[in-house]
Amino acid sequence: MTSNNLFVISYDIPDDRRRFKIANILKSYGERVQYSVFECWLNQAELNRLIEELEDRIELDVDSVRMYKSVSDVRVLGVGTVTKDPHSWII
């Protein structure tokens, strides 16, 4: 079994059409926690697939997508909850 890591992914995409496509890709991998920020629990294969999808759709000279591998201790101040690992099971 491969382990999952929490990634915080943010983007800055000036083109509305590309920004919409990038957001939809990210929605299929994780939870939107702010307008241009997602939390995604990914294993290595999922991360590689996501990177390929994003690289196929962004314009490298004007768009920015940042991925941060997060520690498990996430705190939310104010409104919101920490995204749960969808691959975890409580038995």
N, CA, C and O atoms as a MOPAC input file, in Angstrom:
PM7 MOZYME 1SCF
protein

 N      0.84400 1    -1.18800 1     0.00000 1
 C      0.00000 1     0.00000 1     0.00000 1
 C      0.88800 1     1.24900 1     0.00000 1
 O      1.79800 1     1.37000 1     0.82000 1
 N      0.62000 1     2.16000 1    -0.90900 1
 C      1.40000 1     3.39500 1    -0.95100 1
 C      0.78400 1     4.41100 1    -0.01500 1
 O     -0.43500 1     4.48000 1     0.14000 1
 N      1.64400 1     5.20000 1     0.60800 1
 C      1.15400 1     6.19100 1     1.56200 1
 C      0.74600 1     7.47000 1     0.83700 1
 O      1.26300 1     7.80300 1    -0.22900 1
 N     -0.18600 1     8.16100 1     1.44500 1
 C     -0.66500 1     9.43000 1     0.91900 1
 C     -0.06900 1    10.56600 1     1.72000 1
 O      0.16500 1    10.45300 1     2.92300 1
 N      0.16800 1    11.65100 1     1.03200 1
 C      0.65200 1    12.87200 1     1.66700 1
 C     -0.32200 1    13.99200 1     1.35200 1
 O     -0.94000 1    14.02300 1     0.28800 1
 N     -0.44500 1    14.90800 1     2.29700 1
 C     -1.28500 1    16.07000 1     2.08100 1
 C     -0.48600 1    17.12500 1     1.33000 1
 O      0.59500 1    17.52300 1     1.76300 1
 N     -1.03000 1    17.57600 1     0.19600 1
 C     -0.42100 1    18.64200 1    -0.58500 1
 C     -1.35100 1    19.84400 1    -0.57100 1
 O     -2.55900 1    19.71500 1    -0.77000 1
 N     -0.77700 1    21.00400 1    -0.33700 1
 C     -1.50200 1    22.26500 1    -0.47800 1
 C     -1.09000 1    22.82000 1    -1.83200 1
 O      0.09200 1    23.05100 1    -2.08800 1
 N     -2.07500 1    23.03100 1    -2.69600 1
 C     -1.80600 1    23.45900 1    -4.06700 1
 C     -2.52700 1    24.77600 1    -4.31400 1
 O     -3.73600 1    24.88900 1    -4.11400 1
 N     -1.76100 1    25.76600 1    -4.75300 1
 C     -2.34000 1    27.07500 1    -5.05900 1
 C     -1.99400 1    27.43300 1    -6.49900 1
 O     -1.04300 1    26.90800 1    -7.07800 1
 N     -2.77500 1    28.32400 1    -7.05300 1
 C     -2.51600 1    28.72600 1    -8.43100 1
 C     -2.80200 1    30.20000 1    -8.63200 1
 O     -3.60800 1    30.80100 1    -7.92200 1
 N     -2.12400 1    30.76600 1    -9.61300 1
 C     -2.34600 1    32.13300 1   -10.07300 1
 C     -2.35600 1    32.06600 1   -11.59300 1
 O     -1.30300 1    31.99600 1   -12.22700 1
 N     -3.54200 1    32.08700 1   -12.16600 1
 C     -3.73200 1    31.92000 1   -13.60600 1
 C     -4.51500 1    33.12100 1   -14.11600 1
 O     -5.68200 1    33.27900 1   -13.75700 1
 N     -3.90500 1    33.98300 1   -14.95100 1
 C     -4.58900 1    35.19700 1   -15.38000 1
 C     -5.73500 1    34.97800 1   -16.37800 1
 O     -6.63700 1    35.81200 1   -16.46200 1
 N     -5.71700 1    33.88700 1   -17.12200 1
 C     -6.74100 1    33.63000 1   -18.13800 1
 C     -7.92800 1    32.88600 1   -17.51900 1
 O     -7.74800 1    31.83100 1   -16.91200 1
 N     -9.14000 1    33.43000 1   -17.67100 1
 C    -10.33600 1    32.84800 1   -17.05900 1
 C    -10.57000 1    31.40500 1   -17.49500 1
 O    -10.86500 1    30.55200 1   -16.65900 1
 N    -10.44600 1    31.12200 1   -18.77200 1
 C    -10.71600 1    29.78400 1   -19.29000 1
 C     -9.72200 1    28.75800 1   -18.72400 1
 O    -10.12000 1    27.68000 1   -18.28100 1
 N     -8.44000 1    29.09900 1   -18.74300 1
 C     -7.43400 1    28.18300 1   -18.19400 1
 C     -7.61300 1    28.02000 1   -16.68600 1
 O     -7.47700 1    26.91800 1   -16.15400 1
 N     -7.91900 1    29.12400 1   -16.00000 1
 C     -8.11300 1    29.07100 1   -14.54900 1
 C     -9.26700 1    28.13000 1   -14.19900 1
 O     -9.16800 1    27.35900 1   -13.24600 1
 N    -10.35400 1    28.18900 1   -14.95900 1
 C    -11.50600 1    27.31900 1   -14.74300 1
 C    -11.10800 1    25.85500 1   -14.95200 1
 O    -11.50600 1    24.98800 1   -14.17400 1
 N    -10.32800 1    25.57800 1   -15.99500 1
 C     -9.89400 1    24.20600 1   -16.27700 1
 C     -8.97800 1    23.68200 1   -15.17000 1
 O     -9.10700 1    22.53500 1   -14.74300 1
 N     -8.06100 1    24.51900 1   -14.71500 1
 C     -7.15000 1    24.10300 1   -13.64700 1
 C     -7.93700 1    23.82100 1   -12.36700 1
 O     -7.67700 1    22.82900 1   -11.68600 1
 N     -8.88700 1    24.68000 1   -12.03900 1
 C     -9.70400 1    24.46600 1   -10.84400 1
 C    -10.47300 1    23.15300 1   -10.93900 1
 O    -10.57600 1    22.42900 1    -9.94900 1
 N    -11.01000 1    22.83800 1   -12.10200 1
 C    -11.74800 1    21.58400 1   -12.26700 1
 C    -10.84400 1    20.37300 1   -12.13300 1
 O    -11.25000 1    19.35800 1   -11.56600 1
 N     -9.63600 1    20.46500 1   -12.64200 1
 C     -8.67900 1    19.36400 1   -12.46900 1
 C     -8.41900 1    19.15600 1   -10.98100 1
 O     -8.48300 1    18.03200 1   -10.48200 1
 N     -8.12600 1    20.24400 1   -10.28200 1
 C     -7.80800 1    20.14000 1    -8.85800 1
 C     -8.99700 1    19.63200 1    -8.04300 1
 O     -8.80700 1    18.90500 1    -7.06900 1
 N    -10.22100 1    20.00400 1    -8.42800 1
 C    -11.40900 1    19.50600 1    -7.72600 1
 C    -11.50100 1    17.98600 1    -7.79400 1
 O    -12.02400 1    17.34900 1    -6.88000 1
 N    -10.99200 1    17.41000 1    -8.87600 1
 C    -11.06200 1    15.95100 1    -9.00300 1
 C    -10.00900 1    15.24700 1    -8.14700 1
 O    -10.04500 1    14.02400 1    -8.00900 1
 N     -9.08000 1    16.00000 1    -7.57700 1
 C     -8.02700 1    15.41800 1    -6.74300 1
 C     -8.15600 1    15.77200 1    -5.27000 1
 O     -7.57100 1    15.09600 1    -4.42300 1
 N     -8.91500 1    16.82400 1    -4.94300 1
 C     -8.97100 1    17.23400 1    -3.54400 1
 C    -10.08600 1    18.21400 1    -3.26600 1
 O    -11.05100 1    18.31900 1    -4.02300 1
 N     -9.93600 1    18.92600 1    -2.17100 1
 C    -10.94700 1    19.86600 1    -1.69000 1
 C    -10.48000 1    21.30000 1    -1.85400 1
 O     -9.34400 1    21.63000 1    -1.51500 1
 N    -11.35100 1    22.15400 1    -2.37300 1
 C    -11.05700 1    23.58100 1    -2.43600 1
 C    -11.23900 1    24.13700 1    -1.03300 1
 O    -12.30300 1    23.98500 1    -0.43400 1
 N    -10.19400 1    24.78800 1    -0.50500 1
 C    -10.26700 1    25.35900 1     0.83900 1
 C    -10.28200 1    26.87900 1     0.81100 1
 O    -10.69900 1    27.51400 1     1.77900 1
 N     -9.83900 1    27.45200 1    -0.26800 1
 C     -9.96600 1    28.88300 1    -0.54200 1
 C    -10.09400 1    29.01800 1    -2.05200 1
 O     -9.95200 1    28.03200 1    -2.77600 1
 N    -10.35700 1    30.21900 1    -2.53200 1
 C    -10.65900 1    30.38900 1    -3.94900 1
 C     -9.62700 1    29.72900 1    -4.86100 1
 O    -10.00800 1    29.01600 1    -5.78900 1
 N     -8.35700 1    29.94000 1    -4.62900 1
 C     -7.33200 1    29.36700 1    -5.50500 1
 C     -6.38800 1    28.43900 1    -4.74300 1
 O     -5.21100 1    28.31500 1    -5.08400 1
 N     -6.92100 1    27.78800 1    -3.70600 1
 C     -6.11200 1    26.89100 1    -2.88400 1
 C     -6.87600 1    25.58500 1    -2.66400 1
 O     -8.05500 1    25.58600 1    -2.30800 1
 N     -6.17700 1    24.47900 1    -2.88400 1
 C     -6.74800 1    23.15400 1    -2.68600 1
 C     -5.88300 1    22.35400 1    -1.73200 1
 O     -4.67000 1    22.55200 1    -1.66700 1
 N     -6.51700 1    21.43400 1    -0.97900 1
 C     -5.81000 1    20.45300 1    -0.18000 1
 C     -6.10500 1    19.10100 1    -0.80500 1
 O     -7.26500 1    18.72700 1    -0.97900 1
 N     -5.04600 1    18.36800 1    -1.14200 1
 C     -5.20100 1    17.09900 1    -1.83300 1
 C     -4.36800 1    16.01900 1    -1.15300 1
 O     -3.16400 1    16.18800 1    -0.96200 1
 N     -5.00400 1    14.91400 1    -0.79100 1
 C     -4.28800 1    13.74200 1    -0.27500 1
 C     -3.91500 1    12.89200 1    -1.46600 1
 O     -4.79100 1    12.35300 1    -2.14300 1
 N     -2.61300 1    12.76200 1    -1.73600 1
 C     -2.15200 1    12.08600 1    -2.95000 1
 C     -1.04400 1    11.09100 1    -2.64300 1
 O     -0.18400 1    11.33300 1    -1.79500 1
 N     -1.08100 1     9.96200 1    -3.35100 1
 C      0.06500 1     9.07100 1    -3.33400 1
 C      0.96000 1     9.48600 1    -4.50800 1
 O      0.60200 1    10.39100 1    -5.26200 1
 N      2.09400 1     8.84900 1    -4.66800 1
 C      3.05200 1     9.28000 1    -5.68400 1
 C      2.48000 1     9.17000 1    -7.09900 1
 O      2.71000 1    10.05400 1    -7.92500 1
 N      1.74300 1     8.10300 1    -7.38600 1
 C      1.16400 1     7.92700 1    -8.71800 1
 C      0.14200 1     9.02500 1    -9.01800 1
 O      0.10900 1     9.56000 1   -10.12600 1
 N     -0.68900 1     9.35900 1    -8.02900 1
 C     -1.68100 1    10.42400 1    -8.21700 1
 C     -0.99800 1    11.77000 1    -8.41500 1
 O     -1.41200 1    12.56400 1    -9.26000 1
 N      0.04900 1    12.02400 1    -7.63400 1
 C      0.79100 1    13.27600 1    -7.77700 1
 C      1.39000 1    13.38000 1    -9.17700 1
 O      1.30200 1    14.43100 1    -9.81200 1
 N      1.99200 1    12.30700 1    -9.65700 1
 C      2.58400 1    12.32700 1   -10.99600 1
 C      1.52900 1    12.58600 1   -12.06700 1
 O      1.76100 1    13.36800 1   -12.98900 1
 N      0.37300 1    11.93800 1   -11.95200 1
 C     -0.71600 1    12.13200 1   -12.91300 1
 C     -1.21700 1    13.57700 1   -12.87600 1
 O     -1.45300 1    14.17900 1   -13.92300 1
 N     -1.37900 1    14.13600 1   -11.66900 1
 C     -1.82800 1    15.51900 1   -11.51900 1
 C     -0.84000 1    16.47900 1   -12.17200 1
 O     -1.24200 1    17.38100 1   -12.90600 1
 N      0.44600 1    16.28900 1   -11.90900 1
 C      1.46700 1    17.16200 1   -12.49200 1
 C      1.40200 1    17.11000 1   -14.01400 1
 O      1.49600 1    18.14700 1   -14.67000 1
 N      1.24400 1    15.92000 1   -14.58300 1
 C      1.13200 1    15.79600 1   -16.04300 1
 C     -0.07500 1    16.55100 1   -16.57200 1
 O      0.02300 1    17.26600 1   -17.56900 1
 N     -1.22200 1    16.39300 1   -15.90000 1
 C     -2.43300 1    17.09300 1   -16.33300 1
 C     -2.25800 1    18.60200 1   -16.27900 1
 O     -2.66200 1    19.31500 1   -17.19800 1
 N     -1.65800 1    19.08300 1   -15.20500 1
 C     -1.46400 1    20.53000 1   -15.06400 1
 C     -0.47700 1    21.05100 1   -16.09800 1
 O     -0.71200 1    22.09000 1   -16.71400 1
 N      0.62800 1    20.33600 1   -16.29400 1
 C      1.62900 1    20.78600 1   -17.26900 1
 C      1.06200 1    20.83900 1   -18.67900 1
 O      1.48800 1    21.66400 1   -19.48700 1
 N      0.10600 1    19.96900 1   -18.98300 1
 C     -0.52400 1    19.97100 1   -20.30600 1
 C     -1.43300 1    21.17300 1   -20.51200 1
 O     -1.73800 1    21.52100 1   -21.65300 1
 N     -1.87300 1    21.81500 1   -19.43400 1
 C     -2.88200 1    22.86400 1   -19.56100 1
 C     -2.43100 1    24.26900 1   -19.18900 1
 O     -3.08500 1    25.24500 1   -19.55800 1
 N     -1.32700 1    24.38700 1   -18.46600 1
 C     -0.89900 1    25.73500 1   -18.08800 1
 C      0.03500 1    26.31800 1   -19.14500 1
 O      0.63800 1    25.59600 1   -19.94000 1
 N      0.13400 1    27.63300 1   -19.12900 1
 C      1.09500 1    28.35800 1   -19.95800 1
 C      2.27800 1    28.67300 1   -19.04900 1
 O      2.17300 1    29.49800 1   -18.14100 1
 N      3.40200 1    28.01100 1   -19.30100 1
 C      4.54800 1    28.11300 1   -18.40100 1
 C      5.11000 1    29.52200 1   -18.26200 1
 O      5.75200 1    29.83100 1   -17.25800 1
 N      4.88000 1    30.38000 1   -19.24900 1
 C      5.44900 1    31.72800 1   -19.19200 1
 C      4.56500 1    32.73700 1   -18.45100 1
 O      5.01700 1    33.84800 1   -18.17200 1
 N      3.30600 1    32.37700 1   -18.12400 1
 C      2.42800 1    33.33100 1   -17.43500 1
 C      1.68000 1    32.74900 1   -16.23400 1
 O      1.25600 1    33.50200 1   -15.35700 1
 N      1.51200 1    31.43700 1   -16.17500 1
 C      0.74500 1    30.80400 1   -15.10300 1
 C      1.67500 1    30.32700 1   -13.99500 1
 O      2.86300 1    30.08700 1   -14.21200 1
 N      1.10400 1    30.19700 1   -12.80500 1
 C      1.86800 1    29.69000 1   -11.67000 1
 C      1.00500 1    28.71400 1   -10.87800 1
 O     -0.11100 1    29.04000 1   -10.47500 1
 N      1.53600 1    27.51700 1   -10.66200 1
 C      0.90900 1    26.53000 1    -9.79000 1
 C      1.97300 1    26.11200 1    -8.78400 1
 O      3.07800 1    25.72500 1    -9.16400 1
 N      1.63700 1    26.18900 1    -7.50500 1
 C      2.57800 1    25.83200 1    -6.44500 1
 C      2.01900 1    24.66200 1    -5.65600 1
 O      0.83700 1    24.63000 1    -5.31600 1
 N      2.89400 1    23.69700 1    -5.36700 1
 C      2.50400 1    22.51900 1    -4.59800 1
 C      3.39400 1    22.42100 1    -3.36700 1
 O      4.62100 1    22.40100 1    -3.47000 1
 N      2.76500 1    22.36000 1    -2.21800 1
 C      3.49800 1    22.24600 1    -0.96200 1
 C      3.13100 1    20.92600 1    -0.30400 1
 O      1.95700 1    20.66400 1    -0.04000 1
 N      4.12600 1    20.10300 1    -0.04300 1
 C      3.89900 1    18.87200 1     0.70100 1
 C      3.77900 1    19.27100 1     2.16200 1
 O      4.71000 1    19.83700 1     2.73300 1
 N      2.66200 1    18.98400 1     2.75400 1
 C      2.34600 1    19.48000 1     4.08300 1
 C      2.63700 1    18.44300 1     5.15700 1
 O      2.67800 1    17.23900 1     4.90400 1
 N      2.83600 1    18.95100 1     6.35300 1
 C      2.91800 1    18.07800 1     7.52100 1
 C      1.49900 1    17.73100 1     7.94200 1
 O      0.54700 1    18.37500 1     7.50100 1
 N      1.35100 1    16.73900 1     8.77500 1
 C      0.01000 1    16.30400 1     9.15900 1
 C     -0.65500 1    17.21700 1    10.18400 1
 O     -1.86200 1    17.12000 1    10.40600 1
 N      0.11200 1    18.09300 1    10.80500 1
 C     -0.45500 1    18.99100 1    11.81300 1
 C     -0.91600 1    20.27300 1    11.13600 1
 O     -0.14100 1    21.21800 1    10.98700 1
 N     -2.18500 1    20.30300 1    10.72400 1
 C     -2.75700 1    21.46000 1    10.03700 1
 C     -3.74600 1    22.11800 1    10.98000 1
 O     -4.58100 1    21.44600 1    11.58700 1
 N     -3.65300 1    23.41400 1    11.09900 1
 C     -4.58000 1    24.17200 1    11.94100 1
 C     -5.37000 1    25.14100 1    11.07700 1
 O     -4.83900 1    25.74700 1    10.14700 1
 N     -6.63100 1    25.27200 1    11.39700 1
 C     -7.49600 1    26.22700 1    10.71000 1
 C     -7.93500 1    27.25300 1    11.73600 1
 O     -8.50100 1    26.89700 1    12.77000 1
 N     -7.68300 1    28.51000 1    11.46400 1
 C     -8.16100 1    29.59500 1    12.31100 1
 C     -9.33000 1    30.24300 1    11.58600 1
 O     -9.20300 1    30.64800 1    10.43100 1
 N    -10.44100 1    30.33700 1    12.24700 1
 C    -11.61800 1    30.90800 1    11.59700 1
 C    -12.45000 1    29.81700 1    10.94100 1
 O    -12.48900 1    28.68400 1    11.42200 1
 N    -13.10400 1    30.15300 1     9.86100 1
 C    -14.04300 1    29.27400 1     9.17800 1
 C    -13.30400 1    28.20300 1     8.38800 1
 O    -12.30300 1    28.49400 1     7.73300 1
 N    -13.78900 1    26.97400 1     8.44500 1
 C    -13.22600 1    25.89700 1     7.64300 1
 C    -12.81800 1    24.71000 1     8.49200 1
 O    -12.74900 1    24.79300 1     9.71900 1
 N    -12.54900 1    23.60900 1     7.81600 1
 C    -12.09800 1    22.40100 1     8.47800 1
 C    -10.89400 1    21.84500 1     7.73000 1
 O    -10.67200 1    22.17100 1     6.56400 1
 N    -10.13200 1    21.01900 1     8.39600 1
 C     -8.98600 1    20.36500 1     7.77000 1
 C     -9.51000 1    19.26400 1     6.86200 1
 O    -10.38400 1    18.49500 1     7.26200 1
 N     -8.99400 1    19.18100 1     5.66200 1
 C     -9.40300 1    18.15600 1     4.71400 1
 C     -8.94300 1    16.79200 1     5.21000 1
 O     -7.76700 1    16.59800 1     5.52000 1
 N     -9.87500 1    15.85300 1     5.28200 1
 C     -9.57900 1    14.50300 1     5.76200 1
 C     -9.01200 1    13.65500 1     4.62600 1
 O     -9.34000 1    13.86800 1     3.45900 1
 N     -8.17300 1    12.70900 1     4.97000 1
 C     -7.60400 1    11.78100 1     4.00500 1
 C     -8.69700 1    10.82100 1     3.56000 1
 O     -9.17800 1    10.02800 1     4.37000 1
 N     -9.10600 1    10.86900 1     2.28300 1
 C    -10.19700 1     9.99700 1     1.82800 1
 C     -9.77700 1     8.53300 1     1.72600 1
 O    -10.62200 1     7.65600 1     1.54500 1
 N     -8.47500 1     8.26500 1     1.84200 1
 C     -7.97300 1     6.90500 1     1.72400 1
 C     -7.86500 1     6.22000 1     3.09300 1
 O     -7.51100 1     5.04300 1     3.16600 1
 N     -8.16500 1     6.93900 1     4.16600 1
 C     -8.05000 1     6.38200 1     5.51600 1
 C     -9.31600 1     5.65400 1     5.90300 1
 O    -10.41900 1     6.03700 1     5.51300 1
 N     -9.14100 1     4.60300 1     6.67200 1
 C    -10.26500 1     3.84000 1     7.17900 1
 C    -10.12100 1     3.73200 1     8.69700 1
 O     -9.02800 1     3.48300 1     9.20600 1
 N    -11.21700 1     3.91900 1     9.40600 1
 C    -11.23000 1     3.73100 1    10.83900 1
 C    -11.94400 1     2.41400 1    11.10600 1
 O    -13.10200 1     2.22900 1    10.73000 1
 N    -11.23500 1     1.50400 1    11.76100 1
 C    -11.80800 1     0.17400 1    11.99300 1
 C    -11.94100 1    -0.05200 1    13.48900 1
 O    -12.40300 1    -1.11100 1    13.91400 1

